[in-house]
Amino acid sequence: MSYWDELLTTPPATLDERNAGRLARIASQGTPYHYVTGAEPDPEYRAWLSRALPDVTISVLPGSGHFPHLAHPAEVARLLS
């Protein structure tokens, strides 16, 4: 279950708090954040992410599923370079 463990064992409120803190640190440090996904993000998620990271870049690589970096490694490398 590896990377699912946190989602399956941590209360939702704790996850929300933890993720908000992580995103706040990224924003406060001025670290660029590029969200790469295989499908258009839900509008509510996009709005939430944009509030947390106003300078976020969102790229959609259609048809790449949950792992766009594996389905399109060269494209992801180009986006992040």
Rosetta constraint file for C-alpha pairs under 8 A:
AtomPair CA 1 CA 5 HARMONIC 5.85 0.50
AtomPair CA 4 CA 8 HARMONIC 6.19 0.50
AtomPair CA 5 CA 9 HARMONIC 5.95 0.50
AtomPair CA 6 CA 10 HARMONIC 5.61 0.50
AtomPair CA 7 CA 15 HARMONIC 7.69 0.50
AtomPair CA 10 CA 14 HARMONIC 6.53 0.50
AtomPair CA 10 CA 15 HARMONIC 6.48 0.50
AtomPair CA 11 CA 15 HARMONIC 6.42 0.50
AtomPair CA 12 CA 16 HARMONIC 6.13 0.50
AtomPair CA 13 CA 17 HARMONIC 6.19 0.50
AtomPair CA 14 CA 18 HARMONIC 5.99 0.50
AtomPair CA 15 CA 19 HARMONIC 5.99 0.50
AtomPair CA 16 CA 20 HARMONIC 6.03 0.50
AtomPair CA 17 CA 21 HARMONIC 6.17 0.50
AtomPair CA 18 CA 22 HARMONIC 6.28 0.50
AtomPair CA 19 CA 23 HARMONIC 6.14 0.50
AtomPair CA 20 CA 24 HARMONIC 6.02 0.50
AtomPair CA 20 CA 52 HARMONIC 7.43 0.50
AtomPair CA 21 CA 25 HARMONIC 6.24 0.50
AtomPair CA 22 CA 26 HARMONIC 6.38 0.50
AtomPair CA 23 CA 27 HARMONIC 6.13 0.50
AtomPair CA 23 CA 52 HARMONIC 6.30 0.50
AtomPair CA 23 CA 53 HARMONIC 6.92 0.50
AtomPair CA 24 CA 28 HARMONIC 5.99 0.50
AtomPair CA 24 CA 52 HARMONIC 6.77 0.50
AtomPair CA 24 CA 53 HARMONIC 7.76 0.50
AtomPair CA 25 CA 29 HARMONIC 6.14 0.50
AtomPair CA 26 CA 30 HARMONIC 6.34 0.50
AtomPair CA 26 CA 31 HARMONIC 5.40 0.50
AtomPair CA 26 CA 32 HARMONIC 7.77 0.50
AtomPair CA 26 CA 33 HARMONIC 7.79 0.50
AtomPair CA 26 CA 53 HARMONIC 7.95 0.50
AtomPair CA 27 CA 31 HARMONIC 6.35 0.50
AtomPair CA 27 CA 52 HARMONIC 7.50 0.50
AtomPair CA 27 CA 53 HARMONIC 5.84 0.50
AtomPair CA 32 CA 55 HARMONIC 7.43 0.50
AtomPair CA 32 CA 56 HARMONIC 7.04 0.50
AtomPair CA 33 CA 53 HARMONIC 7.66 0.50
AtomPair CA 33 CA 55 HARMONIC 7.51 0.50
AtomPair CA 33 CA 56 HARMONIC 5.25 0.50
AtomPair CA 33 CA 57 HARMONIC 6.44 0.50
AtomPair CA 34 CA 56 HARMONIC 5.91 0.50
AtomPair CA 34 CA 57 HARMONIC 4.71 0.50
AtomPair CA 34 CA 58 HARMONIC 5.90 0.50
AtomPair CA 34 CA 59 HARMONIC 7.48 0.50
AtomPair CA 34 CA 80 HARMONIC 7.31 0.50
AtomPair CA 35 CA 56 HARMONIC 7.18 0.50
AtomPair CA 35 CA 57 HARMONIC 6.09 0.50
AtomPair CA 35 CA 58 HARMONIC 4.79 0.50
AtomPair CA 35 CA 59 HARMONIC 6.28 0.50
AtomPair CA 36 CA 58 HARMONIC 5.97 0.50
AtomPair CA 36 CA 59 HARMONIC 4.89 0.50
AtomPair CA 36 CA 60 HARMONIC 5.94 0.50
AtomPair CA 36 CA 61 HARMONIC 7.28 0.50
AtomPair CA 36 CA 68 HARMONIC 7.12 0.50
AtomPair CA 36 CA 76 HARMONIC 7.59 0.50
AtomPair CA 37 CA 41 HARMONIC 7.60 0.50
AtomPair CA 37 CA 58 HARMONIC 7.78 0.50
AtomPair CA 37 CA 59 HARMONIC 6.40 0.50
AtomPair CA 37 CA 60 HARMONIC 5.03 0.50
AtomPair CA 37 CA 61 HARMONIC 6.11 0.50
AtomPair CA 37 CA 62 HARMONIC 7.94 0.50
AtomPair CA 37 CA 64 HARMONIC 7.69 0.50
AtomPair CA 37 CA 65 HARMONIC 7.69 0.50
AtomPair CA 37 CA 66 HARMONIC 7.14 0.50
AtomPair CA 37 CA 67 HARMONIC 7.73 0.50
AtomPair CA 37 CA 68 HARMONIC 6.23 0.50
AtomPair CA 38 CA 60 HARMONIC 5.53 0.50
AtomPair CA 38 CA 61 HARMONIC 4.82 0.50
AtomPair CA 38 CA 62 HARMONIC 4.98 0.50
AtomPair CA 38 CA 63 HARMONIC 5.73 0.50
AtomPair CA 38 CA 64 HARMONIC 4.64 0.50
AtomPair CA 38 CA 65 HARMONIC 4.88 0.50
AtomPair CA 38 CA 66 HARMONIC 6.23 0.50
AtomPair CA 38 CA 67 HARMONIC 7.33 0.50
AtomPair CA 38 CA 68 HARMONIC 5.78 0.50
AtomPair CA 39 CA 60 HARMONIC 5.73 0.50
AtomPair CA 39 CA 61 HARMONIC 6.72 0.50
AtomPair CA 39 CA 62 HARMONIC 5.51 0.50
AtomPair CA 39 CA 63 HARMONIC 7.03 0.50
AtomPair CA 39 CA 64 HARMONIC 7.75 0.50
AtomPair CA 39 CA 65 HARMONIC 7.31 0.50
AtomPair CA 40 CA 60 HARMONIC 6.04 0.50
AtomPair CA 40 CA 62 HARMONIC 7.99 0.50
AtomPair CA 41 CA 45 HARMONIC 6.41 0.50
AtomPair CA 41 CA 46 HARMONIC 5.93 0.50
AtomPair CA 42 CA 46 HARMONIC 6.16 0.50
AtomPair CA 43 CA 47 HARMONIC 6.08 0.50
AtomPair CA 44 CA 48 HARMONIC 6.12 0.50
AtomPair CA 45 CA 49 HARMONIC 6.04 0.50
AtomPair CA 46 CA 50 HARMONIC 6.03 0.50
AtomPair CA 47 CA 51 HARMONIC 6.14 0.50
AtomPair CA 48 CA 52 HARMONIC 6.32 0.50
AtomPair CA 49 CA 53 HARMONIC 5.89 0.50
AtomPair CA 49 CA 54 HARMONIC 7.76 0.50
AtomPair CA 49 CA 56 HARMONIC 7.58 0.50
AtomPair CA 50 CA 54 HARMONIC 4.77 0.50
AtomPair CA 50 CA 55 HARMONIC 7.20 0.50
AtomPair CA 50 CA 56 HARMONIC 6.27 0.50
AtomPair CA 61 CA 68 HARMONIC 6.70 0.50
AtomPair CA 61 CA 72 HARMONIC 7.94 0.50
AtomPair CA 64 CA 68 HARMONIC 4.81 0.50
AtomPair CA 64 CA 71 HARMONIC 5.45 0.50
AtomPair CA 64 CA 72 HARMONIC 7.16 0.50
AtomPair CA 65 CA 71 HARMONIC 7.85 0.50
AtomPair CA 67 CA 71 HARMONIC 6.38 0.50
AtomPair CA 68 CA 72 HARMONIC 5.62 0.50
AtomPair CA 68 CA 73 HARMONIC 7.29 0.50
AtomPair CA 68 CA 76 HARMONIC 7.31 0.50
AtomPair CA 69 CA 73 HARMONIC 4.81 0.50
AtomPair CA 69 CA 76 HARMONIC 5.74 0.50
AtomPair CA 72 CA 76 HARMONIC 6.23 0.50
AtomPair CA 73 CA 77 HARMONIC 6.06 0.50
AtomPair CA 74 CA 78 HARMONIC 6.14 0.50
AtomPair CA 75 CA 79 HARMONIC 6.20 0.50
AtomPair CA 76 CA 80 HARMONIC 6.21 0.50
AtomPair CA 77 CA 81 HARMONIC 6.07 0.50
